Amino acid sequence: MRYTVTWLPSAQQELARLWMQAPDKRAATAASHRIDRLLRSAPLLVGTARARYRRFILAPLEVVYFVSSPDLLVEIVQVAYLP
């Protein structure tokens, strides 16, 4: 099954801000693309469960996301840059 991955506007804005300040923009870009690909294909197999949400680290980024399996939807609600 293929999931649709969406980002809350606040998470998208934070990703843009983090990218602008990132010491390694190439790594941040690669991580965000890979996160999207992995969450599209297997959102419940990556990351760790945190109540209703899941947390996934793919250096240098960390995302918190919600999975709606009946809708095949993944919503990224938060992103952080890890040093």
MOKAPE-V789978 format. One record per residue. N is the residue number from 1. D_CENTER is the distance of its C-alpha to the mean C-alpha in Angstrom with 1 decimal. Layout:
# MOKAPE-V789978
n = <N;N>
d_center = <D_CENTER;D_CENTER>
This chain:
# MOKAPE-V789978
n = <1;2;3;4;5;6;7;8;9;10;11;12;13;14;15;16;17;18;19;20;21;22;23;24;25;26;27;28;29;30;31;32;33;34;35;36;37;38;39;40;41;42;43;44;45;46;47;48;49;50;51;52;53;54;55;56;57;58;59;60;61;62;63;64;65;66;67;68;69;70;71;72;73;74;75;76;77;78;79;80;81;82;83>
d_center = <18.3;15.7;13.1;12.2;8.7;9.1;7.9;10.5;12.8;12.7;9.0;9.9;13.0;11.6;9.6;13.0;14.9;13.2;13.8;17.3;18.0;16.4;19.2;17.7;16.2;16.4;14.2;11.5;11.8;12.0;8.9;6.7;9.0;9.0;5.4;6.4;9.7;9.1;7.5;10.4;12.8;12.4;9.8;12.6;13.5;10.6;9.8;12.5;13.8;14.4;16.8;15.2;11.6;9.7;8.4;6.9;8.3;8.7;11.2;11.4;7.9;6.7;4.1;6.3;6.5;9.9;11.4;14.7;16.4;19.6;17.9;15.5;12.8;9.1;8.3;5.4;8.0;7.5;6.5;9.3;11.2;13.1;16.6>
